[in-house]
Amino acid sequence: MKSTSETNVCRKRRLFRDLSREFLNSQMRQHFITEVLLFGLLFAVSVWPILSLADALSASLE
């Protein structure tokens, strides 16, 4: 059987975990949106030269 101090420690851990989960859920959503936008920007910037190269190669082969 658990003692009172063990129960209090478990309860404190659970409360801290719940508190951190609530805080991080809102923070993670904001970070996720920022990361998606940055990824989209990086993707667009890196695809543009590849498409330009493909266009130049197809023009030179004609």
N, C-alpha and C positions, 0 to 999 in steps of 0.2 A: 504494500500500500504506500502511496506517495505521501510524503510529509507536506506540511503547509508551505514550507519554503520552496520545495520543488514545484508545487502547484503554482506558486506566485511567479517563479522564474519562467515556467512554461507559459503562463498567462501574459507576462511582460513580453516574451519573445513573440507570441502570437499577435499582440497589440502592435508591436513595432513592425512586424511583417505586414500587417494589414495597413498600417499607416504608410509605410514605404511603398506598398503596392498601389495605393490610391494616388499618391504623389507621382510615382513613376508612370502610371498609366496616362495621366494628362501630359506629362513631359514627353513620353515616348511618342504620343500622337503628333505633337508639334515637331519633334525631331524627324519623325518619319516623313512628314510633308516636306520639310526643308530638304531632306536627303533625296526624295523623289524628284523635286524640282531641280536640284543640282545635278542629279544623274541625267535627267532629261536634257539639261543644258550641255553637259559634257558629251552625251551621245550625239546631239545635233552638231556640235562643233567637230567631233571626230568623224562623223559620217560625211560631212560636206566635202573634205578633200578627197575621200575615196570615190565619191560620185563624180567629182571633177576629173579625177584621174581616169576613171572608166570612160567618161565622155571624150576626153582627149585621146585616149587609146582607140576608141571606136572611130573617131574622126580621122586619125592618122592611118588607120587600116583601110579606109574607103578609097 
